[in-house]
């Protein structure tokens, strides 16, 4: 079996690129990654609800461009806005777990 010593685990790659867990740069990366993941979830739920970005925006009193920025991970979203999007806009419930 051939092994390539240059291949690293994903965790090692993140350590090399963004620093160790707990470092400022790693935390900033993880925050951005989670914002992107939240945007993907919102987009998937919006599509399941058969809503356009514009329709979802209207339901929560926002602009379509705001929904687009959130779905693409380009907007920092407040917790109150997240609840509005999920509960008012999509009719779903949100649970927050802190590990």
C-alpha positions, -999 to 999 in steps of 0.1 A, spaced: 0 0 0 14 34 -10 11 62 14 17 98 8 32 116 38 21 149 24 -16 141 28 -30 155 60 -62 151 79 -88 179 76 -80 188 112 -43 192 104 -51 212 73 -72 236 94 -45 239 120 -20 248 93 -42 272 75 -60 289 104 -41 281 136 -49 258 164 -84 255 180 -88 285 203 -65 309 184 -80 341 171 -76 332 135 -91 298 139 -121 312 158 -127 338 131 -126 310 105 -150 289 124 -175 318 129 -175 324 91 -179 287 84 -209 285 108 -224 316 92 -221 299 58 -237 267 72 -266 287 87 -272 303 53 -273 269 36 -298 257 61 -320 287 56 -318 283 18 -328 247 20 -357 254 44 -369 283 22 -369 260 -9 -388 233 11 -414 259 20 -417 268 -17 -407 304 -10 -386 328 -31 -361 350 -14 -384 379 -20 -414 361 -4 -393 352 26 -380 388 29 -416 402 28 -427 378 55 -401 392 79 -399 428 67 -366 426 50 -352 431 15 -345 403 -9 -308 413 -10 -306 407 28 -319 371 24 -294 365 -5 -265 377 16 -275 355 45 -280 324 23 -245 330 8 -228 335 41 -220 371 34 -240 387 63 -235 386 100 -270 377 113 -283 387 147 -300 359 168 -333 378 168 -332 379 130 -324 342 128 -354 335 150 -376 357 128 -364 340 96 -369 304 109 -400 309 130 -420 337 113 -407 333 78 -404 296 75 -429 284 102 -403 262 118 -389 261 154 -352 267 163 -334 251 191 -300 263 203 -275 239 218 -242 250 233 -215 224 236 
